[in-house]
Amino acid sequence: MDKDEVEEFQQELMVNGPADLPREESGRLVGRLTALANRAPSDEQLWEELATVAKVLADRKRSSRLAATYHAARERIVTWLTRPGGGIDPVTGLPWSQIARYRIVDDPDLGRVPQYVDAARQLAKADASDEERARAEMLVETTRWQQIAGPMAELNQRYLTWFPRLILSDLWSRASSHLCQV
């Protein structure tokens, strides 16, 4: 089927379609036909559409009737942008490549240490530019869980390095006591 055929079928369905076809099924079919007839938007187009939707949702003068429609549109766009393999972290709204830079950190005592994703996310958010933060805020709604993610990431990182630090400290104390005896 080419684009013209799809559009023709879609028009025929809307004009002469069965009257007893439930509205939800009809809407789903028309939506699928529209997707067949039109190319998928690029990620950049999705970001632009998300900015428009976010602006409407932030406007206090918007119609409360349309709020549900805009929230559904926002959820759909967020789902597309955070699709697996899409490159955007659904938790922070930042690119995975940016978060990956903080997965291994230099510790003064231990050298290069891997760190939990939540800790890397916190560092990436702290180091993000204003533009990146604004984009991420359009994508991610802050929840209570995200508010405690930073302290939890620090706690997990301490647990990760606690045992190696304990061993190093023990080795240092043994070495220094051995040197004092000599």
Backbone as a ProteinNet text record, in pm:
[ID]
protein_1_A
[PRIMARY]
MDKDEVEEFQQELMVNGPADLPREESGRLVGRLTALANRAPSDEQLWEELATVAKVLADRKRSSRLAATYHAARERIVTWLTRPGGGIDPVTGLPWSQIARYRIVDDPDLGRVPQYVDAARQLAKADASDEERARAEMLVETTRWQQIAGPMAELNQRYLTWFPRLILSDLWSRASSHLCQV
[TERTIARY]
84	0	87.9	61.5	136.9	58.4	118.4	60.3	-75.9	-90	-217.9	-329.1	-296.4	-396.9	-440.3	-345.3	-376.6	-466	-429.9	-511.2	-650.4	-660.2	-790.3	-875.1	-814.6	-886.8	-930.4	-843.5	-875.6	-995.6	-996.1	-1106.4	-1236.2	-1226.9	-1343.7	-1399.5	-1311.6	-1355.6	-1427.1	-1372.9	-1432.4	-1568.2	-1582.9	-1708.3	-1811.2	-1769.6	-1863.9	-1840.4	-1766.9	-1736.9	-1861.5	-1853.5	-1970	-2011.8	-2141	-2194.8	-2185.2	-2180.6	-2179.2	-2037.4	-1935.7	-1798.1	-1776.4	-1737.8	-1718.8	-1618.5	-1644.4	-1563.4	-1414.3	-1387.3	-1248.6	-1177.6	-1243.6	-1183.7	-1166.5	-1264.1	-1255.9	-1138	-1124.1	-1014.2	-879.4	-869.7	-744.8	-708.9	-810.5	-786.3	-742.2	-809.5	-772.7	-631.4	-597.7	-463.4	-357.8	-386	-289.5	-275.3	-385.7	-378.8	-298.7	-316.8	-241.3	-92.1	-58.4	82.2	139.1	57.6	104.3	126.3	40.6	46.4	154.3	198.5	294.9	420.4	532.1	659.3	662.8	736.3	753.1	833.2	799.2	875.2	1014.7	1106.4	1242.9	1242.2	1349.1	1358.5	1354	1416	1414.7	1272.1	1194.2	1054.2	975.2	1006.6	939.3	972	1098.5	1136.7	1061.4	1048.2	974.5	827.1	769.3	629	612.7	708.9	703.9	712.1	794.5	805.1	671.9	604.5	473.4	372.3	368.9	275	305.7	433.1	472	431.6	444.6	405.5	254.4	176.4	30.3	-6.8	57.6	26.4	67	170.9	214.9	127.1	52.4	-33.5	-154.9	-170	-281.2	-416.4	-413.6	-537	-590.9	-521.9	-564.4	-698.9	-766.8	-895.2	-871.8	-940.8	-924.3	-979.2	-1068.6	-1123.2	-1014.7	-924.2	-818.4	-695.4	-690.9	-573.5	-545.5	-649.2	-631	-572.5	-618.5	-567.1	-418.6	-381	-240.3	-153.6	-207.2	-131.2	-107.9	-209.5	-194.1	-91.2	-93.9	4.1	144.3	158.7	288.4	340.2	254.5	295.4	339	267.2	301.5	439	464.2	592.6	706.1	683.4	784.9	817.7	716.3	737.1	822.1	796.3	874.8	1019.2	1039.4	1175.1	1258.3	1192.7	1265.6	1256.7	1226.5	1217.5	1351.9	1349.3	1476.2	1563.8	1687.4	1779.3	1768.6	1681.1	1660.4	1764.7	1842.4	1950.1	1915.3	1788.7	1748.7	1709	1761.7	1729.6	1591.3	1498	1363.5	1357.4	1458.8	1457.3	1500.8	1605.6	1658	1620.5	1593.8	1568	1695.9	1809.2	1938.4	1982.7	2070.4	2121.9	2202.7	2187.4	2263	2413.3	2455.6	2598.4	2653.1	2572	2613.4	2623.6	2530.9	2532.4	2650	2679.6	2787.1	2922.9	2941.3	3068.4	3096.8	2993	3007.7	2993.8	2993.8	2980.1	3106.8	3220.6	3345.4	3405.7	3434.9	3490.4	3626.1	3706.7	3837.2	3822.1	3858.9	3857.1	4000.4	4024.6	4161.9	4233.2	4159.1	4220.4	4222	4115.6	4098.7	4130.1	4144.3	4165.2	4031.2	4025.6	3902.3	3802.5	3683.2	3580.9	3451.3	3387.5	3256.3	3154.4	3053	2949.3	2812.3	2717.6	2581.1	2523.8	2428	2365.8	2302.4	2236.5	2173	2274.8	2392.9	2498.2	2546.9	2563.2	2604.7	2498.1	2372.8	2263.4	2271.6	2297.2	2305.9	2420.6	2535.6	2649.2	2620.4	2556.2	2523.1	2424.5	2325.8	2229.6	2298.4	2389.5	2459.8	2549	2601.5	2693.9	2624.5	2493.3	2419.6	2408.6	2403.8	2385.9	2240.5	2214.2	2077.9	1981.9	2029.1	1945.8	1913	2013.7	1991.7	1896.7	1910.6	1821.8	1678.5	1661.8	1527	1461	1536.6	1484.7	1444.5	1530.7	1504.2	1380.2	1361.8	1245.2	1113.9	1117.9	996.7	963.1	1064.3	1047.8	1010.7	1066.2	1053	970.8	870.2	795.9	860.8	890.4	958.9	863.8	912.3	834.4	910.1	845.2	911.8	1035.4	1024.1	1136.7	1258.2	1235.8	1348.2	1408.6	1329.8	1382	1478.9	1459.4	1551	1657.4	1653.6	1750.7	1893.5	1916.1	2050.9	2110.1	2040.2	2094.2	2110	2018.3	2029.9	2152	2178	2294.7	2423.5	2429.9	2548.9	2566.9	2457.8	2464	2510.2	2455.8	2496.6	2644.2	2689.8	2830.7	2921.1	2877.8	2957	2963.9	2851.3	2852.3	2945.9	2950.4	3035.9	3183.6	3221.5	3363.7	3403.3	3307	3335.3	3435.8	3411.6	3498.6	3640.4	3655.9	3793.1	3865.7	3794.6	3856.9	3898.8	3816.8	3846.7	3973.6	3985.7	4104.6	4228.3	4215.5	4329.8	4370.8	4273.7	4302.6	4373.8	4328.2	4391.5	4535	4553.4	4687.8	4780.2	4730.3	4811.8	4849.8	4752.9	4783.3	4884.7	4871	4967.6	5105.9	5107.7	5236.3	5304.2	5228.4	5288.5	5331.4	5254.4	5298.3	5422.3	5429.8	5546.7	5671.1	5652.9	5764.9	5809.5	5716.3	5751.6	5832.7	5807	5878.4	6020.4	6042.9	6174.2	6267.8
-118.4	0	123.8	216.4	341.2	446.6	561.6	667.2	712	725.7	770	669.9	540.2	437.3	440.8	458.1	463.4	583.1	699.4	818.9	803.2	740.5	717	623.2	516.3	422.1	490.3	572.1	643.7	736.3	808.5	898.2	819.3	707.8	622.2	570.5	530.4	480.8	589.9	709.6	819.1	859.9	855.2	898.3	785.3	670.4	560.9	440.1	457.2	344.8	294.4	175.8	119	206.2	227.9	313.4	246.1	114.2	43.8	17.2	67.7	50.4	138.8	77.2	157.9	270.5	381.9	502.4	476.6	399.5	371.7	291.6	190.4	110	191.7	274.2	359.8	456.5	516.1	608.9	540	417.9	341.8	310.5	269.6	237.4	361.2	472	596	638.2	621.8	655.1	569.1	441.5	351.9	384.5	418.6	457.1	585.9	678.1	802.7	773.8	681.3	644.1	580.8	502.7	443.3	548.9	648.4	750.1	855.1	870	975.2	915.7	977.9	933.8	963.1	883	905.8	1034.8	1110.5	1233.8	1202.1	1292.2	1277.7	1310.5	1274.8	1307.3	1458.8	1532.6	1678.7	1733.6	1677.9	1719.1	1682.4	1566.4	1527.1	1622.8	1665.6	1762.5	1894.1	1937.7	2061.7	2047.1	1932.8	1908.5	1901.4	1839.3	1831.5	1970.8	2057.3	2194.8	2267.2	2247.1	2309.4	2257.8	2126.7	2065.9	2111.7	2115.5	2159.3	2304.1	2387.1	2527.9	2539.1	2460.4	2462.6	2412.2	2303.4	2248	2343.3	2423.1	2517.7	2641.4	2668.2	2786.8	2768.2	2856.2	2847.7	2877.8	2944.1	2983.4	2875.6	2763.3	2658.3	2600.7	2545.1	2481.3	2351.6	2334.9	2211.6	2091.7	2118.7	2012.9	1950	2033.1	1985.5	1933.3	1952.1	1910.7	1761.8	1679.7	1534.3	1500.8	1570.8	1547.7	1582.9	1696	1737.3	1646.1	1599.4	1505.4	1374.9	1328.4	1206	1227.4	1343.6	1374.3	1378.5	1438.7	1445.3	1305.4	1220	1082.8	1007.1	1026.5	959.2	1004.8	1134.4	1188.8	1139.9	1141.3	1094.4	948.1	867.6	726	709.3	789.4	780.6	822.7	931.9	982.1	891.1	822.2	735.8	588	562.7	423.6	354.2	222.2	150.7	175.2	205.2	233.1	375.1	456.5	592.8	691.1	651.6	738	832.2	833.4	923.7	840.6	878.4	811	855.7	762.3	801.4	857.4	833.6	882.2	1027.9	1064.6	1201.7	1288.4	1223.9	1300	1342.4	1298.5	1331.5	1219	1249.8	1144.2	1041.2	914.7	808.2	831.5	887.1	911.1	1008.4	1102	1197.8	1128.9	1040.7	968.2	870.7	810.4	710.8	769.3	899.3	962.7	955.3	935.3	935.2	796.1	692	555.6	508.9	566.1	533.9	665.6	673	796.2	767.1	871	858.7	883.8	785.4	796.5	820.5	916.5	946	827.6	740.9	627.7	500.5	480.5	352.9	357.2	474.7	484.6	489.1	428.3	430.9	331.3	381.8	300.8	310.7	195.1	202.2	257.2	319.9	367.7	334.4	331.7	297.3	399	352.7	438.9	560.9	543.2	657.7	763.9	721	817.7	888	812.7	873	970.7	935.8	1026.1	1157.7	1149.9	1271.2	1361	1301	1379.8	1440.1	1363	1413.7	1529.9	1518.6	1629	1753.2	1734.1	1848.4	1917.1	1841.2	1895.7	1938.1	1915	1947.6	2099	2140.2	2283.1	2321.7	2452.1	2499.7	2450.1	2448	2401.3	2252.6	2174.7	2030.6	2004.7	2082.5	2068.3	2105.1	2212.3	2254.5	2148.3	2090.7	1983.7	1862.4	1827.8	1711.6	1733.6	1855.6	1884.4	1872.3	1900.7	1880.9	1733	1650.9	1507.9	1432.8	1473.9	1398.2	1476.7	1410.3	1470	1423.9	1516.4	1482.4	1407.2	1296.4	1217.5	1213.9	1165.8	1154	1064.7	957.8	866	939.1	1024.5	1096.5	1195.7	1245.5	1339.2	1271.1	1142.2	1072.4	994.2	999.9	924.5	970.4	1100	1151.1	1096.4	1112.8	1056.5	904	836.2	690.1	652.4	728.1	701.1	718.4	823.4	844.3	730.3	687.4	577.4	448.5	418.5	298.7	305.6	424.6	439	416.7	463.1	437.9	289.2	219.5	74.3	5.4	54.9	-5.2	7.9	119.5	144.2	117.4	85.9	67	-45.8	-163.4	-278.5	-255.2	-208.1	-181.2	-77.5	24.1	123.5	59.5	-29.5	-99.1	-182.5	-252.3	-334	-245.3	-135	-43.2	15.3	51.7	109.3	6.2	-117.2	-224.3	-247	-248.1	-266.9	-153.3	-29.7	85.2	75.7	37.6	31	-80.3	-192.9	-302.4	-261.4	-196.6	-154.3	-53.2	42.6	146.9	88.1	-7	-68.5	-156.1	-218.5	-298.8	-211.2	-91.8	0.6	58.1	79	133.6	33.2	-94.6	-198	-216.8	-180	-200.4	-93.6
0	0	0	-88.7	-86.2	-7.8	10	93	41.6	-90	-147.2	-118.7	-130.2	-102.5	43.4	132	274.7	304.6	250.7	274.3	215.4	98.4	35.4	122.2	171.6	257.4	386.5	443.1	565.7	543.6	433.1	400.2	381.6	311.6	288.3	420.9	509.6	640.1	718.3	715.7	792.3	735.8	604.9	541.8	536.7	488.2	465.7	555.2	664.2	752.7	821.7	879.5	947.4	1065.7	1077.3	1182.6	1319.7	1322	1449.8	1502.3	1433.7	1479	1601.9	1716	1837.7	1814	1879.3	1861.4	1891.6	1997.7	2035.1	1925.4	1871.5	1765.2	1638	1608.7	1490.3	1503.5	1621.4	1645.7	1635.3	1688	1681.1	1536	1456.9	1316.3	1238.3	1261.5	1192.9	1234.5	1362.9	1409.5	1342.6	1327.7	1263.1	1115	1052.7	911.8	895.5	987.7	984.7	999.6	1090	1108.7	982.5	911.4	785.8	678	676.7	571.2	594.2	717	749.8	810.9	782.4	839.8	989.1	1060.8	1204.1	1224.7	1328.8	1354	1404.5	1377.7	1429	1578.6	1647.1	1789.1	1810.2	1720.2	1733.2	1720.5	1627.6	1614.2	1739.4	1797.3	1921.2	2035.1	2043.7	2147.3	2128.4	2003.4	1975.8	2014.6	1981.4	2016.7	2168.6	2236.4	2382.4	2444	2387.6	2438.7	2425.8	2312.8	2292.2	2393.3	2411.4	2506.1	2648.2	2685.1	2819.7	2844.4	2742	2754.9	2779.2	2705.4	2722.7	2862	2907.2	3039.3	3152.6	3131.5	3233.2	3239.8	3132.9	3126.1	3217.6	3313.8	3409.8	3343.9	3228	3161.7	3067.1	3059.3	2966.2	3009.1	2914.9	2941.3	3017.9	3128.6	3206.8	3129.7	3035.8	2950.9	2864.1	2817	2728.2	2802.3	2932.5	3009.4	2992.7	2998.6	2984.3	2847	2744.2	2609	2601.1	2660.2	2657.9	2743.9	2857.3	2939.9	2863.7	2790.8	2710.7	2599.9	2536.8	2431.8	2490.6	2608.2	2674.9	2705.3	2758.6	2791.2	2666	2557	2431.4	2382.4	2385.9	2339.8	2429.6	2561	2655.6	2629.2	2603	2573.2	2448.4	2347.3	2224.1	2247	2321.3	2343.1	2433	2525.4	2619.2	2580.5	2455.5	2408.5	2426.7	2444	2455.6	2331.7	2354.8	2245.1	2192.9	2253.7	2207.6	2256.7	2357.7	2402.4	2516	2561.9	2669.5	2791.5	2906.8	3032.8	3079.2	3101.8	3143.6	3285.6	3366.3	3504.5	3513	3439.6	3448.2	3328.8	3214.8	3093.2	3022.8	3072.9	3012.8	2920.1	2826.1	2738.1	2818.6	2781.5	2847.5	2832.7	2721	2700.3	2804.6	2846.2	2948.1	3084.8	3114.8	3241.8	3245.2	3131.3	3123.9	3162.4	3142.5	3177.9	3327.5	3408	3553.3	3614.5	3532.6	3584.3	3653.7	3620.6	3688.2	3733.7	3862.1	3917.9	3980.5	3993.5	4057.6	4206.4	4284.2	4429.6	4475	4564.6	4605.3	4671.1	4738	4806.9	4722.2	4644.9	4575.5	4426.9	4370.5	4226	4152.5	4034.3	3955.4	4013.5	4047.4	4113.1	4033.5	4004.5	3939.4	4038.1	3985.4	4075	4020.5	4110.3	4075	3977	3899.7	3799	3864.2	3978.9	4044.2	4084	4128.1	4162.3	4035.3	3928.2	3800.4	3751.7	3769.8	3730.7	3806.8	3937.7	4019.1	3972.5	3944.5	3896.6	3759.5	3671.4	3537.7	3547.7	3637.5	3655.1	3708.8	3802.2	3860.9	3758.4	3663.4	3564.2	3434.5	3424.5	3301.8	3284.3	3158.5	3129.4	3158.5	3161.9	3186.7	3078.9	2953.9	2842.6	2858.1	2895.2	2914.8	3030.6	3138.3	3254.1	3217.8	3141.1	3100.2	3013.3	2922.3	2836.6	2920.8	3014.6	3100.1	3186.5	3236	3319.9	3242.6	3112	3030.3	3021.1	3022.9	3000.8	3127.9	3241.2	3365.1	3466.1	3520.1	3630	3759.7	3848.4	3972.3	4065.2	4116.6	4212.5	4344	4447.1	4577	4567.5	4489.4	4475.3	4418.6	4321	4261.2	4359.3	4453.2	4551.6	4648.4	4674.9	4764.7	4688.6	4557.7	4477	4503.7	4522.7	4548.6	4677.5	4790.1	4915	4909.6	4844.3	4831.2	4747.3	4642	4556.8	4636.3	4720.2	4803.1	4902.6	4963.1	5058.4	4990.8	4874.5	4799.9	4761.5	4723.4	4685.7	4806.8	4922.9	5044.4	5074.8	5056.9	5076.9	4978.6	4857.4	4754.8	4789.7	4848.7	4875.5	5020.7	5105.3	5247.4	5271.3	5215.1	5238.9	5184.5	5060	5013.6	5100.4	5148	5236.1	5368.5	5419.4	5543.5	5528.7	5419.1	5392.8	5380.9	5305	5291.2	5426.2	5504	5634.3	5722.3	5717.6	5794.7	5746	5615.1	5559.7	5601.8	5600	5640.4	5787.2	5868.7	6012.5	6041.3	5973	5990.9	5941.1	5824.8	5768.5	5859	5911.6	5997.6	6130.1	6185.5	6311.8	6289.3	6173.5	6139.5	6124.3	6061.5	6045.2	6178.4	6269.7	6400.6	6481.8	6457.9	6531.9	6480.2	6357.6	6297.1	6335.3
[MASK]
++++++++++++++++++++++++++++++++++++++++++++++++++++++++++++++++++++++++++++++++++++++++++++++++++++++++++++++++++++++++++++++++++++++++++++++++++++++++++++++++++++++++++++++++++++++

